[in-house]
């Protein structure tokens, strides 16, 4: 499941969603509150590109609802989920993960949670399971977040990529990363 950042909307993830689908994954990119097309058309996100605390909580509830919906479908063969997010949509990942009875791994691309997100950082750091953080060499905020989340013991990974693109744009600019990302997701979910 891909969780859109407020300034992206789900349309920004089309290329990755199609690539993952073509690679044999089921892909869901829900419209989280505050990221849908109607909000983008009104220009709200051009002026304010971050979730407020309450919007982040609501988006987390949307992600939880999407996972519960999938869990209630007739047998789909889905037994594990990879949660992919970028920007400060990464703040919705812990709640979504808790909502699912499935095994799950997390992929954070260009993470940038609010500066006052110590509880989020602690929740992400203490969770058991695979975590991959992808940042570019020019993304100083993302590098700082990665440094707080990736322990020295190597149980979690960070990919440092040359370039300036962020979020879904990073994976569009570096389409060569989709293959390694797909392999990481498969290995992660099969090991859970």
Protein Blocks (a to p, Z undefined) as FASTA:
>chain_A
ZZddfklommlmmmmmmmmmmnopacdddddehiamklmmnommmmmmcdcfklmmmmmm
mmmmmmmmmmmpccehiabdcdddehjllmmmmmmmmmpcbdcddddehiacdfklmmmm
mmmmmpgcdddddddfklmmlmmmmmmmmcfkopaccdddedjbecjllmmmmmmlmmmm
mmmmmmmmmmZZ
